Amino acid sequence: MVVFCSVPVLVFAQDKGLSSQACYAAFSKYTPEKVIQMAEKVQDHVIKNGKKGFSDLNRPSPMVWPEVPLSPVVSVVNCGEMKLETFAIPEMYEAVTTKGFLRKFVDADGQPTFVKLCAKIRSENGRAWVMQNHYWAGCDGPLKMGVLLVKVPNSPYSVQVSLPSDKISLSLLNRALK
């Protein structure tokens, strides 16, 4: 598998991947509640360790990417600088941690996912979901997914995790936050 970054769209390129339906089936064991728990676990890690704990989040691990490549990936976002602070794919780390990168990031439909998320998190008590269609490593086309952002209190950071599913809606995801 070859991984590359193409701004404005982040795309994973590989040999023919699994069908979208097979990818959705692989992700089906992850619920909105489980994804929220994943984000909260990383949020607690950042609260406890601060920026010095980021190195623990820059490689696949049970906390960050439990089942590579077909499980949600958790990363730390800095909305003020519009960049990721952590990312579990080393080949993409430099690009996604560049200041301003997230302003250029759009999903497969041209929607600015992180611009929307960062705006929503300021007005929704530090926790927000948006929907996107995005490419995923190992899958042959874009997947519908919810993207969660959870603010880390008293810091410039938030925790982001995506949940690919063809059975979710924004209202379902928002109910899980309650």
C-alpha positions in Angstrom: 0.0 0.0 0.0 1.3 3.4 -0.9 0.1 6.4 1.2 0.3 9.9 -0.1 -1.2 13.3 0.7 -2.7 15.5 -1.9 -3.9 18.9 -0.8 -6.7 19.9 -0.8 -8.0 16.3 -0.5 -6.3 13.7 1.7 -6.4 10.4 -0.2 -5.0 7.0 0.6 -3.9 5.2 -2.6 -3.5 1.5 -2.7 -4.1 -1.5 -4.9 -7.8 -2.4 -5.3 -9.2 -2.3 -1.8 -12.2 -3.8 -0.1 -15.7 -2.8 -1.3 -17.4 -0.1 0.6 -19.9 -2.6 2.0 -17.0 -4.8 3.3 -15.4 -1.7 4.9 -18.7 -0.7 6.5 -19.1 -4.3 7.8 -15.6 -4.1 9.4 -16.4 -0.9 11.1 -19.8 -2.1 12.3 -18.5 -3.2 15.6 -17.8 0.4 16.5 -20.7 2.4 17.9 -21.0 6.2 18.4 -20.7 5.5 22.2 -17.5 3.4 21.7 -16.0 6.2 19.5 -16.8 8.8 22.1 -15.1 6.6 24.7 -12.0 6.3 22.5 -11.9 10.1 22.2 -12.4 10.6 26.0 -9.5 8.1 26.7 -7.2 10.2 24.5 -8.6 13.4 26.0 -7.7 12.1 29.5 -4.2 11.1 28.2 -3.7 14.7 26.9 -5.0 16.2 30.2 -2.6 14.1 32.2 0.5 14.3 30.0 0.1 17.5 28.0 2.1 17.9 24.8 4.8 15.6 26.1 2.3 12.7 25.8 1.8 13.3 22.0 4.6 10.9 21.1 2.4 8.1 22.4 -0.2 9.1 19.9 1.9 9.2 16.8 1.9 5.5 16.0 -0.7 2.8 15.7 -1.6 1.4 19.1 -4.8 0.2 20.8 -5.5 3.7 22.1 -5.0 5.4 18.7 -5.7 2.9 16.0 -6.9 -0.4 17.4 -7.1 -2.4 14.2 -5.1 -1.0 11.3 -6.5 -0.1 8.8 -10.2 -0.8 9.5 -10.9 0.9 12.8 -11.4 4.5 13.9 -8.2 6.5 14.1 -7.8 9.1 17.0 -5.8 12.2 16.5 -5.2 15.5 18.4 -6.3 18.7 16.6 -5.3 22.3 17.2 -8.2 24.4 15.8 -6.3 27.7 16.5 -3.5 26.7 14.2 -5.8 24.5 11.9 -3.5 21.5 12.1 -3.2 18.1 13.6 -0.8 17.7 16.5 -0.7 13.9 16.3 -1.2 11.4 13.5 -0.6 7.6 13.4 0.6 7.4 9.8 4.3 8.4 9.8 4.3 9.1 6.0 1.7 11.8 6.4 2.7 13.3 9.7 4.7 16.2 8.3 1.9 17.4 6.0 -1.0 17.1 8.4 0.9 18.8 11.3 1.7 21.9 9.2 -0.1 25.0 10.4 -3.1 25.8 8.2 -3.3 22.2 6.7 -6.9 21.7 8.0 -8.2 24.8 6.2 -7.2 23.1 2.9 -8.6 19.6 3.9 -11.9 18.8 2.2 -13.8 15.6 2.0 -14.7 13.7 -1.2 -17.6 16.1 -1.7 -15.4 19.2 -1.3 -16.7 20.0 2.2 -14.3 21.6 4.7 -14.7 19.0 7.5 -12.4 20.5 10.1 -13.4 24.2 9.4 -16.9 23.1 10.2 -15.9 21.0 13.3 -13.7 23.7 14.8 -16.5 26.3 14.4 -19.1 23.9 15.9 -16.9 23.0 18.9 -16.8 26.6 20.0 -20.6 26.8 20.1 -21.5 23.3 21.3 -20.0 22.8 24.8 -16.8 21.4 23.5 -18.2 18.3 21.8 -19.5 18.1 18.2 -20.1 15.8 15.3 -20.2 16.5 11.5 -20.8 14.2 8.6 -18.4 13.7 5.7 -17.7 11.3 2.8 -14.0 10.4 2.8 -11.6 7.9 1.5 -10.2 5.3 3.9 -7.1 3.1 3.6 -8.0 -0.3 2.4 -11.4 0.7 1.0 -12.2 1.1 -2.7 -14.2 4.3 -2.5 -15.3 7.1 -0.2 -17.2 6.2 3.0 -19.9 8.1 4.8 -18.7 8.8 8.3 -19.4 10.9 11.4 -16.4 12.9 12.6 -16.2 13.7 16.3 -14.3 16.5 18.0 -14.0 16.7 21.8 -12.3 19.7 23.4 -9.4 19.1 25.9 -10.2 21.6 28.7 -7.8 24.5 29.4 -5.8 23.8 26.3 -5.7 24.6 22.6 -6.3 20.9 21.7 -9.2 18.8 20.8 -9.4 15.0 20.1 -10.8 13.9 16.7 -12.1 10.4 15.7 -14.1 9.3 12.7 -16.8 6.6 12.5 -17.4 5.2 9.0 -21.0 3.8 8.8 -23.7 3.7 6.2 -26.3 3.5 9.0 -25.6 6.7 11.0 -27.1 10.2 10.9 -26.1 13.4 12.5 -29.1 13.2 14.8 -28.1 9.7 16.0 -24.6 10.8 16.6 -25.7 13.9 18.5 -28.0 11.8 20.7 -25.0 9.7 21.7 -23.3 12.8 23.1 -26.0 13.4 25.7 
